[in-house]
């Protein structure tokens, strides 16, 4: 089993990179573990308290469960990956059944911040995209998918996203084996990564 970590700032294009990698690899050879599924359940908080949740800090992720699930997959066992709802800030009662495959991609803004998780990765990738382009994508996503207003998105970006990116996420580039500039638009880099992955497949 080959474990690949893909990190990068919010709105950097990680999801697009993952989708293009999957399309370039043999069918049913890849499973994806999303860091976003492992946000801690905050359903007990008030609406005002939920607005203050810092989703860009490593403490917001239940890394222990993510690592446990990754170890289970390596041992050949299925896992029940949580489903996280950004609007209610809770985990759904339903889960996603993930089966062991030849390639496991662990994707999320903070996946390279945890040393135990990094130790389990065979290839570490950082998707590096200009901050203005990331902000445009964040505005579009948070308004359309997370029900935030334009002002709320900008306030959240200034309060949490930008400072946490500088403090925690951007520094993890030094752990990366490969840096992909401009995210999903860099087809040359994606092709090179896919070729490297295929070399490791049995």
C-alpha positions, -999 to +999 in steps of 0.1 A: +000+000+000+013+035-010+002+063+013+003+098-002-002+130+017-015+161-001-015+194+017-017+231+008-036+262+018-074+265+018-085+270-018-051+259-033-066+233-056-059+201-036-092+185-045-086+191-082-052+176-079-066+145-062-093+141-088-069+143-117-045+119-100-074+094-095-083+097-132-048+090-142-044+058-121-059+023-126-096+020-117-104+012-081-067+015-071-072+047-050-091+055-018-092+091-004-091+100+033-102+136+037-089+156+067-121+176+067-140+145+078-121+144+111-130+178+124-140+175+161-177+175+167-188+209+180-226+204+181-229+214+217-216+249+210-240+279+207-244+295+172-221+324+183-195+300+196-196+280+164-187+312+144-155+314+164-143+278+156-108+279+141-109+252+114-074+261+103-057+252+136-043+217+140-062+213+173-094+213+153-086+179+138-090+146+156-057+133+143-058+103+167-088+089+149-074+097+115-042+079+122-060+050+137-082+047+106-051+049+084-034+021+104-066+000+100-065+004+063-028-006+062-038-038+081-064-046+054-095-035+074-124-013+062-131+019+081-161+041+087-149+076+078-169+103+095-190+129+076-186+165+089-213+192+084-198+227+083-232+244+087-241+226+120-204+219+130-213+183+138-205+149+126-234+131+109-248+099+122-239+084+088-204+074+078-185+066+045-172+030+041-136+031+029-119+000+018-081-007+016-067-001-019-032+000-034-030+038-030-044+058-001-045+096-005-047+116+027-058+151+018-062+184+037-047+217+047-032+204+079-021+168+070+016+177+070+015+194+104+013+162+124+045+143+127+029+109+134+008+112+103+038+123+082+057+092+093+030+070+077+033+088+043+054+074+014+050+106-007+043+140+007+029+167-017+023+204-011-001+223-035+012+259-036-011+286-050-010+324-048-029+339-019-051+361-040-062+331-061-069+311-030-090+339-015-112+341-046-118+304-044-125+306-007-151+334-012-169+314-039-169+281-019-179+295+015-208+315+001-221+287-022-214+256+001-212+269+036-239+295+037-217+324+047-221+360+036-194+379+017-185+399+049-185+368+070-160+351+046-136+381+046-138+384+084-131+346+088-102+349+063-086+378+082-092+362+116-084+326+110-074+315+075-046+339+067-028+339+101-031+301+104-018+296+069+013+316+077+018+299+111+010+263+104+003+254+068+028+273+047+058+261+068+049+225+061+062+230+025+096+220+040+083+185+047+071+180+011+088+157-014+070+174-042+056+210-045+029+215-072+026+253-081-008+266-091-027+234-081-049+215-105-039+237-134-003+223-134-009+192-155+028+186-161+034+182-123+003+161-119+015+138-147+049+135-131+034+126-097+010+100-114+039+084-132+059+081-099+029+065-082+024+040-110+061+030-106+053+019-070+021+000-079+025-038-079 
